[in-house]
Amino acid sequence: MAIHEITSADFESVVLKAEKPVLVDFNATWCGPCRMLKPTLEAVAAERPDVEIVGIDVDENQDLAEEYGVYSIPCLILFKDGMEADRSVGLVPKEAIEGLLG
């Protein structure tokens, strides 16, 4: 399953009202660690159809970054039943992402 980018307009329907857990990757196009994390997230997405993985550009969606207290990127936030369940900040290995997902 591919990672797709969403915006503030999509956030409620895609993340908060999702039936399954959603891992949100808060990132920016200029962020080196964010670009380095993307292939790892794509690999996890391919292996975990039980979790939706989406990306949000913090420059284009500053309201969401502020609302969820995202001050460093990359920032991964796992949402379950519309609520934040866990979070990871910085470039992390695949094992750490898998641990975040449980």
Biopython code that builds the backbone (N, CA, C, O; Angstrom):
import numpy as np
from Bio.PDB.StructureBuilder import StructureBuilder

atoms = [
    (1, "MET", "N", (0.847, -1.186, 0.000)),
    (1, "MET", "CA", (0.000, 0.000, 0.000)),
    (1, "MET", "C", (0.889, 1.244, 0.000)),
    (1, "MET", "O", (1.802, 1.351, 0.819)),
    (2, "ALA", "N", (0.635, 2.163, -0.891)),
    (2, "ALA", "CA", (1.462, 3.352, -1.027)),
    (2, "ALA", "C", (1.102, 4.409, 0.014)),
    (2, "ALA", "O", (-0.006, 4.443, 0.548)),
    (3, "ILE", "N", (2.076, 5.260, 0.276)),
    (3, "ILE", "CA", (1.845, 6.384, 1.176)),
    (3, "ILE", "C", (1.328, 7.530, 0.321)),
    (3, "ILE", "O", (1.897, 7.831, -0.727)),
    (4, "HIS", "N", (0.257, 8.168, 0.762)),
    (4, "HIS", "CA", (-0.213, 9.318, 0.002)),
    (4, "HIS", "C", (-0.215, 10.554, 0.899)),
    (4, "HIS", "O", (-0.403, 10.473, 2.113)),
    (5, "GLU", "N", (-0.002, 11.685, 0.264)),
    (5, "GLU", "CA", (0.026, 12.957, 0.987)),
    (5, "GLU", "C", (-1.399, 13.448, 1.178)),
    (5, "GLU", "O", (-2.229, 13.361, 0.273)),
    (6, "ILE", "N", (-1.667, 13.961, 2.358)),
    (6, "ILE", "CA", (-2.970, 14.553, 2.629)),
    (6, "ILE", "C", (-2.771, 15.983, 3.106)),
    (6, "ILE", "O", (-1.645, 16.414, 3.354)),
    (7, "THR", "N", (-3.867, 16.710, 3.231)),
    (7, "THR", "CA", (-3.826, 18.101, 3.669)),
    (7, "THR", "C", (-4.758, 18.279, 4.865)),
    (7, "THR", "O", (-5.427, 17.341, 5.298)),
    (8, "SER", "N", (-4.785, 19.486, 5.381)),
    (8, "SER", "CA", (-5.689, 19.806, 6.484)),
    (8, "SER", "C", (-7.131, 19.490, 6.113)),
    (8, "SER", "O", (-7.920, 19.075, 6.962)),
    (9, "ALA", "N", (-7.473, 19.688, 4.841)),
    (9, "ALA", "CA", (-8.847, 19.450, 4.386)),
    (9, "ALA", "C", (-9.225, 17.967, 4.465)),
    (9, "ALA", "O", (-10.384, 17.630, 4.707)),
    (10, "ASP", "N", (-8.241, 17.086, 4.261)),
    (10, "ASP", "CA", (-8.481, 15.637, 4.289)),
    (10, "ASP", "C", (-8.332, 15.024, 5.675)),
    (10, "ASP", "O", (-8.803, 13.912, 5.917)),
    (11, "PHE", "N", (-7.686, 15.735, 6.580)),
    (11, "PHE", "CA", (-7.239, 15.136, 7.839)),
    (11, "PHE", "C", (-8.353, 14.462, 8.638)),
    (11, "PHE", "O", (-8.189, 13.334, 9.105)),
    (12, "GLU", "N", (-9.466, 15.136, 8.794)),
    (12, "GLU", "CA", (-10.541, 14.561, 9.604)),
    (12, "GLU", "C", (-11.053, 13.257, 9.003)),
    (12, "GLU", "O", (-11.181, 12.257, 9.709)),
    (13, "SER", "N", (-11.347, 13.261, 7.707)),
    (13, "SER", "CA", (-11.921, 12.055, 7.091)),
    (13, "SER", "C", (-10.909, 10.926, 6.975)),
    (13, "SER", "O", (-11.266, 9.762, 7.162)),
    (14, "VAL", "N", (-9.655, 11.241, 6.670)),
    (14, "VAL", "CA", (-8.644, 10.200, 6.453)),
    (14, "VAL", "C", (-8.048, 9.685, 7.771)),
    (14, "VAL", "O", (-7.783, 8.490, 7.905)),
    (15, "VAL", "N", (-7.839, 10.571, 8.731)),
    (15, "VAL", "CA", (-7.146, 10.186, 9.964)),
    (15, "VAL", "C", (-8.101, 10.022, 11.144)),
    (15, "VAL", "O", (-8.161, 8.952, 11.749)),
    (16, "LEU", "N", (-8.835, 11.062, 11.468)),
    (16, "LEU", "CA", (-9.641, 11.041, 12.683)),
    (16, "LEU", "C", (-10.836, 10.096, 12.604)),
    (16, "LEU", "O", (-11.265, 9.552, 13.622)),
    (17, "LYS", "N", (-11.375, 9.896, 11.404)),
    (17, "LYS", "CA", (-12.542, 9.016, 11.246)),
    (17, "LYS", "C", (-12.180, 7.664, 10.638)),
    (17, "LYS", "O", (-13.063, 6.924, 10.202)),
    (18, "ALA", "N", (-10.900, 7.340, 10.607)),
    (18, "ALA", "CA", (-10.446, 6.078, 10.013)),
    (18, "ALA", "C", (-10.874, 4.887, 10.858)),
    (18, "ALA", "O", (-10.931, 4.957, 12.085)),
    (19, "GLU", "N", (-11.172, 3.796, 10.169)),
    (19, "GLU", "CA", (-11.583, 2.556, 10.846)),
    (19, "GLU", "C", (-10.370, 1.808, 11.398)),
    (19, "GLU", "O", (-10.476, 1.088, 12.391)),
    (20, "LYS", "N", (-9.203, 1.987, 10.740)),
    (20, "LYS", "CA", (-8.000, 1.302, 11.204)),
    (20, "LYS", "C", (-6.967, 2.338, 11.657)),
    (20, "LYS", "O", (-7.127, 3.527, 11.379)),
    (21, "PRO", "N", (-5.917, 1.904, 12.348)),
    (21, "PRO", "CA", (-4.893, 2.859, 12.789)),
    (21, "PRO", "C", (-4.262, 3.603, 11.605)),
    (21, "PRO", "O", (-4.119, 3.050, 10.514)),
    (22, "VAL", "N", (-3.893, 4.852, 11.838)),
    (22, "VAL", "CA", (-3.259, 5.678, 10.810)),
    (22, "VAL", "C", (-1.958, 6.241, 11.362)),
    (22, "VAL", "O", (-1.947, 6.876, 12.416)),
    (23, "LEU", "N", (-0.863, 6.006, 10.648)),
    (23, "LEU", "CA", (0.429, 6.579, 11.003)),
    (23, "LEU", "C", (0.634, 7.799, 10.133)),
    (23, "LEU", "O", (0.683, 7.697, 8.907)),
    (24, "VAL", "N", (0.755, 8.960, 10.768)),
    (24, "VAL", "CA", (0.908, 10.215, 10.042)),
    (24, "VAL", "C", (2.372, 10.648, 10.095)),
    (24, "VAL", "O", (2.946, 10.795, 11.174)),
    (25, "ASP", "N", (2.961, 10.848, 8.932)),
    (25, "ASP", "CA", (4.337, 11.306, 8.793)),
    (25, "ASP", "C", (4.309, 12.807, 8.532)),
    (25, "ASP", "O", (4.032, 13.246, 7.416)),
    (26, "PHE", "N", (4.600, 13.593, 9.571)),
    (26, "PHE", "CA", (4.719, 15.042, 9.404)),
    (26, "PHE", "C", (6.120, 15.303, 8.865)),
    (26, "PHE", "O", (7.109, 14.940, 9.503)),
    (27, "ASN", "N", (6.211, 15.938, 7.681)),
    (27, "ASN", "CA", (7.486, 16.096, 6.999)),
    (27, "ASN", "C", (7.534, 17.410, 6.235)),
    (27, "ASN", "O", (6.591, 18.200, 6.273)),
    (28, "ALA", "N", (8.648, 17.631, 5.540)),
    (28, "ALA", "CA", (8.798, 18.786, 4.648)),
    (28, "ALA", "C", (9.697, 18.374, 3.490)),
    (28, "ALA", "O", (10.565, 17.515, 3.647)),
    (29, "THR", "N", (9.492, 18.981, 2.340)),
    (29, "THR", "CA", (10.263, 18.612, 1.149)),
    (29, "THR", "C", (11.751, 18.937, 1.307)),
    (29, "THR", "O", (12.590, 18.255, 0.719)),
    (30, "TRP", "N", (12.090, 19.956, 2.084)),
    (30, "TRP", "CA", (13.479, 20.376, 2.255)),
    (30, "TRP", "C", (14.213, 19.576, 3.337)),
    (30, "TRP", "O", (15.416, 19.760, 3.526)),
    (31, "CYS", "N", (13.517, 18.706, 4.037)),
    (31, "CYS", "CA", (14.066, 17.985, 5.193)),
    (31, "CYS", "C", (14.776, 16.697, 4.762)),
    (31, "CYS", "O", (14.130, 15.750, 4.314)),
    (32, "GLY", "N", (16.094, 16.664, 4.898)),
    (32, "GLY", "CA", (16.878, 15.484, 4.525)),
    (32, "GLY", "C", (16.456, 14.221, 5.265)),
    (32, "GLY", "O", (16.201, 13.199, 4.627)),
    (33, "PRO", "N", (16.373, 14.261, 6.603)),
    (33, "PRO", "CA", (15.937, 13.062, 7.324)),
    (33, "PRO", "C", (14.535, 12.593, 6.911)),
    (33, "PRO", "O", (14.256, 11.394, 6.918)),
    (34, "CYS", "N", (13.661, 13.530, 6.554)),
    (34, "CYS", "CA", (12.307, 13.162, 6.092)),
    (34, "CYS", "C", (12.399, 12.360, 4.803)),
    (34, "CYS", "O", (11.716, 11.348, 4.644)),
    (35, "ARG", "N", (13.253, 12.818, 3.874)),
    (35, "ARG", "CA", (13.423, 12.111, 2.605)),
    (35, "ARG", "C", (14.055, 10.737, 2.828)),
    (35, "ARG", "O", (13.727, 9.777, 2.131)),
    (36, "MET", "N", (14.961, 10.649, 3.802)),
    (36, "MET", "CA", (15.615, 9.376, 4.100)),
    (36, "MET", "C", (14.633, 8.379, 4.728)),
    (36, "MET", "O", (14.784, 7.170, 4.555)),
    (37, "LEU", "N", (13.633, 8.880, 5.451)),
    (37, "LEU", "CA", (12.664, 8.024, 6.123)),
    (37, "LEU", "C", (11.612, 7.461, 5.165)),
    (37, "LEU", "O", (11.045, 6.396, 5.413)),
    (38, "LYS", "N", (11.356, 8.178, 4.075)),
    (38, "LYS", "CA", (10.265, 7.801, 3.166)),
    (38, "LYS", "C", (10.361, 6.354, 2.648)),
    (38, "LYS", "O", (9.352, 5.650, 2.687)),
    (39, "PRO", "N", (11.532, 5.871, 2.162)),
    (39, "PRO", "CA", (11.585, 4.475, 1.683)),
    (39, "PRO", "C", (11.269, 3.463, 2.792)),
    (39, "PRO", "O", (10.670, 2.419, 2.535)),
    (40, "THR", "N", (11.674, 3.777, 4.010)),
    (40, "THR", "CA", (11.378, 2.894, 5.142)),
    (40, "THR", "C", (9.877, 2.850, 5.384)),
    (40, "THR", "O", (9.310, 1.778, 5.600)),
    (41, "LEU", "N", (9.234, 4.010, 5.349)),
    (41, "LEU", "CA", (7.785, 4.058, 5.539)),
    (41, "LEU", "C", (7.061, 3.323, 4.414)),
    (41, "LEU", "O", (6.054, 2.656, 4.653)),
    (42, "GLU", "N", (7.569, 3.444, 3.192)),
    (42, "GLU", "CA", (6.956, 2.744, 2.068)),
    (42, "GLU", "C", (7.073, 1.229, 2.244)),
    (42, "GLU", "O", (6.148, 0.492, 1.902)),
    (43, "ALA", "N", (8.203, 0.764, 2.774)),
    (43, "ALA", "CA", (8.387, -0.671, 3.029)),
    (43, "ALA", "C", (7.412, -1.148, 4.106)),
    (43, "ALA", "O", (6.806, -2.212, 3.975)),
    (44, "VAL", "N", (7.267, -0.363, 5.160)),
    (44, "VAL", "CA", (6.330, -0.720, 6.231)),
    (44, "VAL", "C", (4.902, -0.739, 5.679)),
    (44, "VAL", "O", (4.124, -1.641, 5.987)),
    (45, "ALA", "N", (4.569, 0.253, 4.868)),
    (45, "ALA", "CA", (3.219, 0.331, 4.291)),
    (45, "ALA", "C", (2.923, -0.907, 3.447)),
    (45, "ALA", "O", (1.801, -1.412, 3.461)),
    (46, "ALA", "N", (3.916, -1.393, 2.719)),
    (46, "ALA", "CA", (3.728, -2.572, 1.872)),
    (46, "ALA", "C", (3.502, -3.832, 2.713)),
    (46, "ALA", "O", (2.794, -4.749, 2.296)),
    (47, "GLU", "N", (4.109, -3.864, 3.893)),
    (47, "GLU", "CA", (4.019, -5.045, 4.757)),
    (47, "GLU", "C", (2.848, -5.009, 5.730)),
    (47, "GLU", "O", (2.465, -6.042, 6.277)),
    (48, "ARG", "N", (2.277, -3.826, 5.950)),
    (48, "ARG", "CA", (1.249, -3.680, 6.984)),
    (48, "ARG", "C", (-0.047, -3.102, 6.418)),
    (48, "ARG", "O", (-0.322, -1.916, 6.600)),
    (49, "PRO", "N", (-0.843, -3.921, 5.735)),
    (49, "PRO", "CA", (-2.107, -3.421, 5.188)),
    (49, "PRO", "C", (-3.126, -3.063, 6.278)),
    (49, "PRO", "O", (-4.151, -2.441, 6.000)),
    (50, "ASP", "N", (-2.833, -3.464, 7.516)),
    (50, "ASP", "CA", (-3.736, -3.163, 8.636)),
    (50, "ASP", "C", (-3.575, -1.743, 9.155)),
    (50, "ASP", "O", (-4.331, -1.305, 10.023)),
    (51, "VAL", "N", (-2.581, -1.014, 8.620)),
    (51, "VAL", "CA", (-2.313, 0.367, 9.043)),
    (51, "VAL", "C", (-2.232, 1.253, 7.809)),
    (51, "VAL", "O", (-1.574, 0.904, 6.829)),
    (52, "GLU", "N", (-2.892, 2.387, 7.859)),
    (52, "GLU", "CA", (-2.807, 3.397, 6.795)),
    (52, "GLU", "C", (-1.636, 4.308, 7.138)),
    (52, "GLU", "O", (-1.504, 4.740, 8.283)),
    (53, "ILE", "N", (-0.786, 4.604, 6.163)),
    (53, "ILE", "CA", (0.320, 5.538, 6.390)),
    (53, "ILE", "C", (0.149, 6.702, 5.427)),
    (53, "ILE", "O", (0.052, 6.514, 4.215)),
    (54, "VAL", "N", (0.114, 7.910, 5.988)),
    (54, "VAL", "CA", (-0.063, 9.123, 5.178)),
    (54, "VAL", "C", (1.010, 10.144, 5.542)),
    (54, "VAL", "O", (1.589, 10.099, 6.627)),
    (55, "GLY", "N", (1.260, 11.056, 4.625)),
    (55, "GLY", "CA", (2.218, 12.122, 4.843)),
    (55, "GLY", "C", (1.527, 13.477, 4.873)),
    (55, "GLY", "O", (0.530, 13.700, 4.186)),
    (56, "ILE", "N", (2.076, 14.378, 5.682)),
    (56, "ILE", "CA", (1.570, 15.751, 5.743)),
    (56, "ILE", "C", (2.763, 16.697, 5.692)),
    (56, "ILE", "O", (3.666, 16.610, 6.524)),
    (57, "ASP", "N", (2.765, 17.597, 4.718)),
    (57, "ASP", "CA", (3.815, 18.605, 4.600)),
    (57, "ASP", "C", (3.530, 19.714, 5.620)),
    (57, "ASP", "O", (2.500, 20.384, 5.550)),
    (58, "VAL", "N", (4.454, 19.896, 6.563)),
    (58, "VAL", "CA", (4.215, 20.873, 7.635)),
    (58, "VAL", "C", (4.228, 22.313, 7.130)),
    (58, "VAL", "O", (3.600, 23.186, 7.729)),
    (59, "ASP", "N", (4.939, 22.565, 6.036)),
    (59, "ASP", "CA", (4.959, 23.925, 5.492)),
    (59, "ASP", "C", (3.614, 24.299, 4.885)),
    (59, "ASP", "O", (3.185, 25.450, 4.968)),
    (60, "GLU", "N", (2.958, 23.330, 4.278)),
    (60, "GLU", "CA", (1.670, 23.584, 3.628)),
    (60, "GLU", "C", (0.487, 23.402, 4.578)),
    (60, "GLU", "O", (-0.627, 23.824, 4.270)),
    (61, "ASN", "N", (0.726, 22.779, 5.722)),
    (61, "ASN", "CA", (-0.345, 22.492, 6.683)),
    (61, "ASN", "C", (0.105, 22.863, 8.092)),
    (61, "ASN", "O", (0.087, 22.036, 9.004)),
    (62, "GLN", "N", (0.508, 24.116, 8.251)),
    (62, "GLN", "CA", (1.043, 24.593, 9.524)),
    (62, "GLN", "C", (0.023, 24.487, 10.652)),
    (62, "GLN", "O", (0.394, 24.312, 11.813)),
    (63, "ASP", "N", (-1.255, 24.590, 10.318)),
    (63, "ASP", "CA", (-2.292, 24.497, 11.339)),
    (63, "ASP", "C", (-2.274, 23.130, 12.024)),
    (63, "ASP", "O", (-2.419, 23.046, 13.243)),
    (64, "LEU", "N", (-2.097, 22.065, 11.247)),
    (64, "LEU", "CA", (-2.050, 20.723, 11.830)),
    (64, "LEU", "C", (-0.781, 20.504, 12.638)),
    (64, "LEU", "O", (-0.815, 19.904, 13.712)),
    (65, "ALA", "N", (0.336, 20.993, 12.118)),
    (65, "ALA", "CA", (1.598, 20.865, 12.852)),
    (65, "ALA", "C", (1.489, 21.563, 14.209)),
    (65, "ALA", "O", (1.942, 21.037, 15.226)),
    (66, "GLU", "N", (0.898, 22.724, 14.210)),
    (66, "GLU", "CA", (0.730, 23.467, 15.464)),
    (66, "GLU", "C", (-0.254, 22.762, 16.398)),
    (66, "GLU", "O", (-0.001, 22.638, 17.596)),
    (67, "GLU", "N", (-1.374, 22.304, 15.843)),
    (67, "GLU", "CA", (-2.400, 21.644, 16.657)),
    (67, "GLU", "C", (-1.859, 20.406, 17.367)),
    (67, "GLU", "O", (-2.239, 20.118, 18.501)),
    (68, "TYR", "N", (-0.960, 19.669, 16.684)),
    (68, "TYR", "CA", (-0.427, 18.433, 17.263)),
    (68, "TYR", "C", (0.971, 18.611, 17.852)),
    (68, "TYR", "O", (1.638, 17.627, 18.171)),
    (69, "GLY", "N", (1.412, 19.842, 17.995)),
    (69, "GLY", "CA", (2.692, 20.106, 18.652)),
    (69, "GLY", "C", (3.886, 19.519, 17.934)),
    (69, "GLY", "O", (4.804, 18.999, 18.568)),
    (70, "VAL", "N", (3.880, 19.600, 16.616)),
    (70, "VAL", "CA", (4.998, 19.091, 15.823)),
    (70, "VAL", "C", (5.998, 20.228, 15.639)),
    (70, "VAL", "O", (5.775, 21.152, 14.856)),
    (71, "TYR", "N", (7.103, 20.140, 16.376)),
    (71, "TYR", "CA", (8.129, 21.183, 16.321)),
    (71, "TYR", "C", (9.427, 20.697, 15.710)),
    (71, "TYR", "O", (10.284, 21.504, 15.349)),
    (72, "SER", "N", (9.584, 19.380, 15.588)),
    (72, "SER", "CA", (10.747, 18.773, 14.940)),
    (72, "SER", "C", (10.229, 17.732, 13.960)),
    (72, "SER", "O", (9.248, 17.039, 14.227)),
    (73, "ILE", "N", (10.910, 17.634, 12.813)),
    (73, "ILE", "CA", (10.504, 16.656, 11.814)),
    (73, "ILE", "C", (11.712, 15.825, 11.407)),
    (73, "ILE", "O", (12.842, 16.294, 11.542)),
    (74, "PRO", "N", (11.511, 14.613, 10.915)),
    (74, "PRO", "CA", (10.227, 13.954, 10.759)),
    (74, "PRO", "C", (9.600, 13.601, 12.109)),
    (74, "PRO", "O", (10.288, 13.291, 13.082)),
    (75, "CYS", "N", (8.285, 13.659, 12.127)),
    (75, "CYS", "CA", (7.524, 13.309, 13.322)),
    (75, "CYS", "C", (6.424, 12.340, 12.896)),
    (75, "CYS", "O", (5.576, 12.664, 12.064)),
    (76, "LEU", "N", (6.456, 11.158, 13.479)),
    (76, "LEU", "CA", (5.443, 10.146, 13.187)),
    (76, "LEU", "C", (4.458, 10.102, 14.345)),
    (76, "LEU", "O", (4.857, 9.933, 15.497)),
    (77, "ILE", "N", (3.184, 10.253, 14.046)),
    (77, "ILE", "CA", (2.153, 10.162, 15.080)),
    (77, "ILE", "C", (1.176, 9.069, 14.671)),
    (77, "ILE", "O", (0.616, 9.091, 13.576)),
    (78, "LEU", "N", (0.985, 8.116, 15.571)),
    (78, "LEU", "CA", (0.045, 7.032, 15.345)),
    (78, "LEU", "C", (-1.301, 7.417, 15.946)),
    (78, "LEU", "O", (-1.394, 7.743, 17.130)),
    (79, "PHE", "N", (-2.339, 7.376, 15.120)),
    (79, "PHE", "CA", (-3.703, 7.665, 15.564)),
    (79, "PHE", "C", (-4.508, 6.377, 15.581)),
    (79, "PHE", "O", (-4.482, 5.605, 14.623)),
    (80, "LYS", "N", (-5.226, 6.148, 16.678)),
    (80, "LYS", "CA", (-6.160, 5.031, 16.782)),
    (80, "LYS", "C", (-7.480, 5.589, 17.270)),
    (80, "LYS", "O", (-7.525, 6.308, 18.268)),
    (81, "ASP", "N", (-8.546, 5.264, 16.577)),
    (81, "ASP", "CA", (-9.882, 5.744, 16.933)),
    (81, "ASP", "C", (-9.922, 7.266, 17.077)),
    (81, "ASP", "O", (-10.582, 7.799, 17.970)),
    (82, "GLY", "N", (-9.208, 7.957, 16.184)),
    (82, "GLY", "CA", (-9.228, 9.412, 16.159)),
    (82, "GLY", "C", (-8.400, 10.101, 17.221)),
    (82, "GLY", "O", (-8.435, 11.326, 17.336)),
    (83, "MET", "N", (-7.646, 9.327, 18.006)),
    (83, "MET", "CA", (-6.838, 9.905, 19.090)),
    (83, "MET", "C", (-5.368, 9.544, 18.882)),
    (83, "MET", "O", (-5.047, 8.491, 18.332)),
    (84, "GLU", "N", (-4.477, 10.438, 19.332)),
    (84, "GLU", "CA", (-3.053, 10.121, 19.272)),
    (84, "GLU", "C", (-2.755, 8.978, 20.233)),
    (84, "GLU", "O", (-3.087, 9.046, 21.417)),
    (85, "ALA", "N", (-2.120, 7.915, 19.707)),
    (85, "ALA", "CA", (-1.792, 6.752, 20.523)),
    (85, "ALA", "C", (-0.304, 6.676, 20.839)),
    (85, "ALA", "O", (0.085, 6.160, 21.887)),
    (86, "ASP", "N", (0.534, 7.192, 19.931)),
    (86, "ASP", "CA", (1.978, 7.151, 20.140)),
    (86, "ASP", "C", (2.641, 8.113, 19.173)),
    (86, "ASP", "O", (2.017, 8.597, 18.229)),
    (87, "ARG", "N", (3.933, 8.387, 19.425)),
    (87, "ARG", "CA", (4.655, 9.372, 18.618)),
    (87, "ARG", "C", (6.137, 9.041, 18.610)),
    (87, "ARG", "O", (6.676, 8.503, 19.577)),
    (88, "SER", "N", (6.784, 9.373, 17.501)),
    (88, "SER", "CA", (8.226, 9.213, 17.361)),
    (88, "SER", "C", (8.752, 10.425, 16.601)),
    (88, "SER", "O", (8.165, 10.843, 15.603)),
    (89, "VAL", "N", (9.861, 10.987, 17.077)),
    (89, "VAL", "CA", (10.438, 12.162, 16.427)),
    (89, "VAL", "C", (11.850, 11.834, 15.958)),
    (89, "VAL", "O", (12.641, 11.237, 16.689)),
    (90, "GLY", "N", (12.149, 12.235, 14.729)),
    (90, "GLY", "CA", (13.479, 12.035, 14.175)),
    (90, "GLY", "C", (13.536, 10.837, 13.245)),
    (90, "GLY", "O", (12.568, 10.092, 13.090)),
    (91, "LEU", "N", (14.697, 10.674, 12.631)),
    (91, "LEU", "CA", (14.931, 9.562, 11.720)),
    (91, "LEU", "C", (15.107, 8.296, 12.549)),
    (91, "LEU", "O", (16.010, 8.208, 13.381)),
    (92, "VAL", "N", (14.247, 7.327, 12.316)),
    (92, "VAL", "CA", (14.279, 6.088, 13.102)),
    (92, "VAL", "C", (14.362, 4.886, 12.160)),
    (92, "VAL", "O", (13.939, 4.973, 11.007)),
    (93, "PRO", "N", (14.906, 3.761, 12.645)),
    (93, "PRO", "CA", (14.968, 2.562, 11.806)),
    (93, "PRO", "C", (13.600, 1.897, 11.682)),
    (93, "PRO", "O", (12.669, 2.207, 12.425)),
    (94, "LYS", "N", (13.503, 0.988, 10.740)),
    (94, "LYS", "CA", (12.261, 0.270, 10.474)),
    (94, "LYS", "C", (11.734, -0.419, 11.735)),
    (94, "LYS", "O", (10.529, -0.433, 11.985)),
    (95, "GLU", "N", (12.641, -0.986, 12.518)),
    (95, "GLU", "CA", (12.238, -1.696, 13.740)),
    (95, "GLU", "C", (11.501, -0.771, 14.716)),
    (95, "GLU", "O", (10.548, -1.182, 15.379)),
    (96, "ALA", "N", (11.950, 0.461, 14.789)),
    (96, "ALA", "CA", (11.308, 1.428, 15.691)),
    (96, "ALA", "C", (9.894, 1.760, 15.204)),
    (96, "ALA", "O", (8.978, 1.927, 16.010)),
    (97, "ILE", "N", (9.724, 1.854, 13.900)),
    (97, "ILE", "CA", (8.387, 2.125, 13.344)),
    (97, "ILE", "C", (7.479, 0.931, 13.603)),
    (97, "ILE", "O", (6.318, 1.102, 13.977)),
    (98, "GLU", "N", (7.996, -0.269, 13.408)),
    (98, "GLU", "CA", (7.213, -1.469, 13.672)),
    (98, "GLU", "C", (6.823, -1.536, 15.154)),
    (98, "GLU", "O", (5.710, -1.943, 15.488)),
    (99, "GLY", "N", (7.740, -1.136, 16.037)),
    (99, "GLY", "CA", (7.445, -1.100, 17.458)),
    (99, "GLY", "C", (6.358, -0.095, 17.785)),
    (99, "GLY", "O", (5.513, -0.335, 18.648)),
    (100, "LEU", "N", (6.385, 1.031, 17.090)),
    (100, "LEU", "CA", (5.371, 2.065, 17.277)),
    (100, "LEU", "C", (3.993, 1.538, 16.899)),
    (100, "LEU", "O", (2.994, 1.855, 17.545)),
    (101, "LEU", "N", (3.955, 0.730, 15.844)),
    (101, "LEU", "CA", (2.685, 0.191, 15.361)),
    (101, "LEU", "C", (2.179, -0.971, 16.205)),
    (101, "LEU", "O", (0.988, -1.283, 16.189)),
    (102, "GLY", "N", (3.076, -1.605, 16.937)),
    (102, "GLY", "CA", (2.695, -2.710, 17.828)),
    (102, "GLY", "C", (2.575, -4.028, 17.136)),
    (102, "GLY", "O", (2.262, -5.034, 17.773)),
]
sb = StructureBuilder()
sb.init_structure("model")
sb.init_model(0)
sb.init_chain("A")
sb.init_seg("    ")
for serial, (resi, resn, name, xyz) in enumerate(atoms, 1):
    if name == "N":
        sb.init_residue(resn, " ", resi, " ")
    sb.init_atom(name, np.array(xyz, "f"), 0.0, 1.0, " ", f" {name:<3s}", serial, name[0])
structure = sb.get_structure()
